[in-house]
Amino acid sequence: MRAAAVLAAVTLLALGAGRARAEGVALTFDDLPELALTDDLAYAKAINRDLLKGLKRQHLPAIGFVVGSKLDEGEDHTAWVALLDAWLRAGFPLGNHTWDHTSLNRTPVADYIQDAQKDDDLLRPLLARHGQKPRWFRHPYLESGATAEAFDGFGAWLKAHGYRVAPVTIENSDWMFAYPYDEAVMKGDKAAARRIRLEYLDYTAKCVVWYRTAARGLLGRQPALVFLLHSSRINADSIDDLGRIFRHNGLTPVSLDQAMRDPAYAIPDVPDTQGEEWLSRWAQQLKRRLPFSVFPDVPADIQAAEKRLDTDPIN
C-alpha cells in the first residue's frame, strides 16, 4: 500500500513540475516558550518579545511548537503560559511538540501518546480562547516511529485528535548556535556574541543554498520549504538578517498551511529510524541521492562550545 501511495505522489509531483509557483518558505519554531541556556523568566520574555516583534516587522508568518514541561521551569507558571498567549495574540498559531520532548523511536507508543496528550491538554483550552484548536504536531528529534507499529499507532492518535504532522525540509542547526550565543550575551561579551551571530548567518545562508539546490535536484523543481528553527535569543536577534537571506534567495515567506499545499507533501511518510528531515526521506523512497558530500559543516568552534554547554539536550 505504501509503495502504491509513493507512486501516486510521484505522479502528482510530475503534474506540478510544470506549473509556475512562488517558492514559499514556512517558518516553524520548536521548543516554545524558549530554547535557552538559562531558565530565567525575564530572559525568556525578552526572547519572545523580540522574536515576535521581528516576525511582525519582517512580515514573516510562523508557527510555534510547544514543549509543555518548559512551563514548569520556574515558580510562576502563569507568567510562562502568558508567553504562549503572546504568540496567539500576535497572530501566530501554536502546535504540539509533546510535553517532555519525547522520542517516539525510544518510547513505547502508549507512553508517547500520553506525553502528546498532556501537551494537547495544555494547548486546547489556550487556543480555544482565541477561536483555534491544535492542528499541527512536530515530532521531537523528527523521530516519527522506527517501526510500522509505532508509526501507525501514533498516527491513529494524531488522526483522532485532528493533527497533521509538520515536516521539515530545511534546517540550519540553529540549536547548536543557541547556547554559545546565550553564554556570550549573559556574560556581556559583545564581541563574542557578534562573532557567533555572524557565523550563524553565514552558515544559514549556505544551508539555504544547499537545501534549495538539493530539493530542485530531487524533485525537478523548487518546492515550498518548511524551515525548522527554535525560539532562541540568537534567532530573536537575527530575524531581520534571516528575512534578508530569504529574500536574497527568492524565498517567499508563507504559512505552514500554504507550504503544505505543495504537491511534494503528498509523498506519504513512512517509519524512519534516523529522525531524518523530509528531503532525505523522499530521496530514500524515490531511490535518489542528495549531495551530502557538499553539505556545509557547522563551524568547529560552535560545535565545541555547544558540546560543552548542552548538558541536558532538548532540541
Helices and strands as residue ranges (DSSP letters): H 2-17, E 24-32, H 41-57, E 62-66, G 68-72, H 77-89, E 94-96, G 104-106, H 109-128, E 136-137, G 140-142, H 148-160, E 164-165, E 170-171, H 174-187, H 190-219, E 225-230, H 233-248, E 252-253, H 256-259, G 263-266, H 278-286, G 292-294, H 300-309
